Amino acid sequence: MMNNEVKRIGEIDFLDAKVVVYYDEDKKDSENVMCSWQARNPNSFYQGYCHLNYDTGEITYPEGAVIPEQTDRDKEIIPKIILVGEEKLKPKTIKSLKKYLDLEFKRRNK
């Protein structure tokens, strides 16, 4: 039976953001973390209907759609929260999480 007890145990500095870290008592494997990612500025994205052509990658919008201007910084995908299976953030865990965040950030923002 899952209790789904999740509690905030700290935060990690990453780039110019703070990533909140939560302990999930149902996570048994301390090496396996879950991380949620989000655009740095989600309000700079078009929010409405569009069509993506999977063959060409071309996106078309409805007639009259207003597409917000976006900087490269707006589009960056950054970590928001992390779930871990440890009740306390140890220096070794923080170091490991920062390495994971760095690799994933580079992969997500090619």
C-alpha positions as CSV (number, residue, x, y, z in Angstrom):
1,M,0.0,0.0,0.0
2,M,1.4,3.4,-1.0
3,N,1.2,6.3,1.5
4,N,2.4,8.8,-1.0
5,E,4.0,10.9,1.8
6,V,6.0,13.6,0.1
7,K,7.8,16.3,2.1
8,R,10.1,19.2,1.1
9,I,13.7,18.5,2.3
10,G,15.6,21.3,0.7
11,E,16.6,23.0,-2.5
12,I,19.6,22.9,-4.9
13,D,21.0,25.9,-6.7
14,F,21.1,25.3,-10.4
15,L,22.1,28.0,-12.8
16,D,20.2,31.0,-11.5
17,A,17.3,29.0,-10.2
18,K,16.4,27.1,-7.0
19,V,15.2,23.5,-7.6
20,V,13.0,22.3,-4.8
21,V,13.8,18.7,-3.6
22,Y,11.2,16.5,-2.0
23,Y,11.4,13.2,-0.2
24,D,9.0,10.6,-1.5
25,E,8.7,7.8,1.0
26,D,7.4,5.4,-1.7
27,K,10.7,5.7,-3.7
28,K,12.8,2.8,-2.5
29,D,15.7,3.3,-4.8
30,S,17.8,6.3,-3.7
31,E,19.7,6.3,-7.0
32,N,16.6,6.7,-9.1
33,V,15.3,10.3,-9.0
34,M,12.3,11.9,-10.7
35,C,12.6,15.4,-12.0
36,S,10.0,17.8,-13.5
37,W,11.1,20.3,-16.1
38,Q,9.5,23.4,-17.4
39,A,10.2,26.2,-19.8
40,R,11.9,29.1,-18.0
41,N,9.1,31.5,-19.2
42,P,6.0,29.4,-20.1
43,N,4.1,32.6,-20.7
44,S,6.2,33.4,-23.8
45,F,4.8,30.3,-25.6
46,Y,1.8,30.3,-27.9
47,Q,-1.1,28.8,-26.1
48,G,-3.7,27.6,-28.5
49,Y,-4.4,25.2,-31.3
50,C,-1.8,24.5,-33.9
51,H,-0.8,21.7,-36.3
52,L,2.5,19.9,-36.2
53,N,3.6,18.1,-39.4
54,Y,5.5,15.2,-38.0
55,D,7.3,14.6,-41.4
56,T,8.7,18.1,-41.8
57,G,8.5,19.5,-38.2
58,E,6.6,22.5,-39.6
59,I,4.1,24.1,-37.2
60,T,1.1,26.0,-38.6
61,Y,-1.2,28.2,-36.6
62,P,-4.8,29.3,-37.1
63,E,-5.3,32.4,-39.1
64,G,-4.9,35.5,-37.0
65,A,-3.0,33.7,-34.2
66,V,-0.6,36.0,-32.3
67,I,2.7,34.3,-31.7
68,P,4.6,35.8,-28.7
69,E,8.2,36.9,-29.2
70,Q,10.6,34.6,-27.4
71,T,14.2,34.9,-26.4
72,D,16.6,31.9,-26.1
73,R,16.4,32.4,-22.4
74,D,12.6,32.2,-22.4
75,K,12.8,28.8,-24.2
76,E,15.3,27.2,-21.8
77,I,14.0,24.1,-20.2
78,I,14.9,24.1,-16.5
79,P,14.3,21.8,-13.6
80,K,11.4,22.7,-11.3
81,I,11.2,19.9,-8.7
82,I,13.0,16.7,-7.8
83,L,11.7,13.7,-6.0
84,V,14.3,11.5,-4.1
85,G,14.1,8.4,-1.9
86,E,16.3,9.9,0.9
87,E,14.9,11.8,3.9
88,K,17.9,14.2,4.1
89,L,20.0,15.8,1.4
90,K,23.6,14.6,1.8
91,P,26.5,16.3,0.1
92,K,27.1,13.2,-2.0
93,T,23.4,13.3,-3.1
94,I,23.6,17.0,-3.9
95,K,26.7,16.5,-6.0
96,S,25.0,13.6,-7.9
97,L,21.9,15.6,-8.5
98,K,23.8,18.6,-9.8
99,K,25.6,16.3,-12.2
100,Y,22.3,14.8,-13.4
101,L,20.8,18.3,-13.8
102,D,23.7,19.5,-15.8
103,L,23.6,16.6,-18.2
104,E,19.8,16.7,-18.6
105,F,19.9,20.5,-19.1
106,K,22.4,20.2,-21.9
107,R,20.4,17.3,-23.5
108,R,17.0,19.2,-23.3
109,N,18.4,22.5,-24.5
110,K,20.5,21.5,-27.6
